[in-house]
Amino acid sequence: MTTLPFMLTTAGTWDQLESDPLAPFSHLDDWDEQVKGAGYYKWGGLGRQDDVPLWLEIYRLQTDQEGSAPCFLVVLSNSGYFEVLYAESAPALMDLQSRWAPAIQAAAATDLLGRLDDSSSKYGFAGLVRKALQ
């Protein structure tokens, strides 16, 4: 089942888009080429891929294409799945980030605590902490 993506508006509501800005580029096999074709460039993120189990990747629409699509494309990812969302404006993006920040921080802290409890690790941060506590 394919559903159209959602966009967080400046007013703080979620609206389902009438069409996906990435759809015309779905024939491209490379994600980066799809995003670039739709007019977006890498802008930032929340959490770091491969360092935490949940993160946001943020792309901004090129200024010369504003008005043709949502200003920000946001990819909510974990190690095995991703969901594409959009934010209408910078204030909407800040709202989206503030909504997801607690979940991303909790996932990162839980993952870190799980790794610290790994008795098989002798090296790195977990090993240093374990050695200091002995």
matplotlib code that plots the C-alpha trace (Angstrom):
import matplotlib.pyplot as plt

x = [0.0, 1.5, 0.4, 1.2, 3.6, 2.6, 3.8, 3.9, 2.6, 3.7, 0.4, 1.4, -1.0, -0.2, -1.5, -1.3, 0.3, -1.6, 1.5, 5.0, 7.7, 10.0, 7.6, 8.8, 12.3, 11.4, 12.8, 16.3, 17.9, 20.1, 18.4, 20.8, 20.0, 16.2, 16.6, 18.8, 16.4, 13.5, 15.6, 16.7, 20.2, 21.5, 20.9, 21.4, 20.1, 19.2, 21.2, 24.0, 23.4, 25.1, 25.8, 22.2, 19.3, 17.0, 17.8, 16.5, 18.1, 17.1, 17.2, 16.3, 14.7, 16.9, 16.0, 15.2, 12.6, 10.7, 7.0, 7.0, 7.4, 7.6, 10.7, 12.2, 12.3, 12.9, 13.8, 13.0, 15.3, 16.3, 18.8, 16.2, 13.5, 12.8, 9.9, 9.8, 8.1, 8.0, 8.0, 6.4, 8.9, 11.7, 9.3, 7.5, 10.9, 11.8, 8.5, 9.1, 12.5, 11.3, 8.6, 11.1, 14.1, 12.9, 12.5, 15.9, 17.6, 15.9, 16.9, 20.5, 20.7, 19.1, 21.5, 24.5, 23.4, 22.9, 26.5, 27.9, 26.3, 28.0, 30.5, 32.2, 33.6, 37.1, 38.0, 36.6, 34.4, 32.5, 35.8, 37.2, 34.1, 34.0, 37.7, 37.3, 34.4, 36.3]
y = [0.0, 3.3, 6.5, 10.0, 11.7, 14.2, 17.8, 19.7, 23.2, 26.4, 26.4, 23.1, 20.8, 17.7, 17.8, 14.9, 16.1, 15.7, 14.4, 13.4, 15.8, 12.8, 10.8, 12.1, 10.9, 7.5, 5.9, 6.9, 4.0, 6.3, 8.1, 11.1, 11.5, 11.4, 14.1, 16.3, 15.9, 17.1, 20.2, 19.4, 19.5, 18.1, 20.7, 19.0, 16.4, 15.4, 12.4, 10.9, 8.0, 4.8, 6.4, 6.2, 3.9, 6.7, 10.0, 12.7, 13.7, 17.1, 18.4, 22.0, 23.0, 25.1, 28.8, 29.1, 26.4, 27.7, 27.7, 24.5, 22.1, 22.0, 23.9, 20.9, 17.2, 15.2, 11.6, 9.8, 6.7, 3.8, 1.1, -0.8, 1.6, 5.2, 7.5, 10.7, 13.7, 17.3, 20.7, 23.7, 26.3, 26.8, 27.3, 24.0, 22.3, 23.5, 22.2, 18.8, 18.6, 19.5, 16.8, 14.1, 15.2, 13.4, 10.1, 10.5, 11.4, 8.5, 6.0, 7.2, 7.0, 3.6, 2.3, 3.8, 2.2, -1.1, -1.0, 0.0, -3.1, -5.3, -7.4, -8.7, -5.2, -4.7, -1.6, 1.8, 3.9, 1.0, -0.7, 2.4, 3.1, -0.6, -0.4, 2.9, 1.4, -1.7]
z = [0.0, -1.0, 0.8, 0.0, 2.5, 5.1, 5.6, 8.9, 8.3, 9.8, 11.7, 13.3, 11.5, 9.5, 5.9, 3.5, 0.2, -3.1, -4.7, -3.6, -4.8, -5.2, -7.3, -10.7, -9.8, -8.5, -11.6, -10.4, -8.5, -6.3, -3.4, -3.6, -7.3, -6.5, -3.9, -6.1, -9.0, -6.9, -6.0, -2.5, -0.9, 2.3, 5.0, 8.4, 10.8, 14.3, 15.6, 13.6, 11.3, 12.5, 15.9, 17.2, 16.4, 15.3, 13.5, 11.2, 7.9, 6.7, 3.1, 2.0, -1.3, -3.5, -3.2, -6.9, -6.7, -3.6, -3.9, -6.1, -3.2, 0.6, 1.9, 3.8, 3.2, 6.4, 6.5, 9.8, 9.9, 12.0, 11.1, 8.9, 7.8, 6.8, 6.4, 4.3, 5.8, 4.7, 6.6, 5.0, 6.4, 8.9, 11.8, 10.9, 10.7, 14.2, 15.4, 13.8, 15.3, 18.8, 18.5, 17.6, 19.7, 22.9, 21.0, 19.3, 22.6, 24.4, 21.7, 21.8, 25.6, 25.7, 23.0, 24.9, 28.2, 26.4, 25.0, 28.4, 29.8, 27.2, 29.1, 26.0, 25.2, 26.5, 24.4, 23.7, 25.9, 27.5, 28.4, 29.9, 32.0, 33.2, 34.1, 36.0, 38.0, 39.1]

ax = plt.figure().add_subplot(projection="3d")
ax.plot(x, y, z, "-o")
ax.set_aspect("equal")
plt.show()
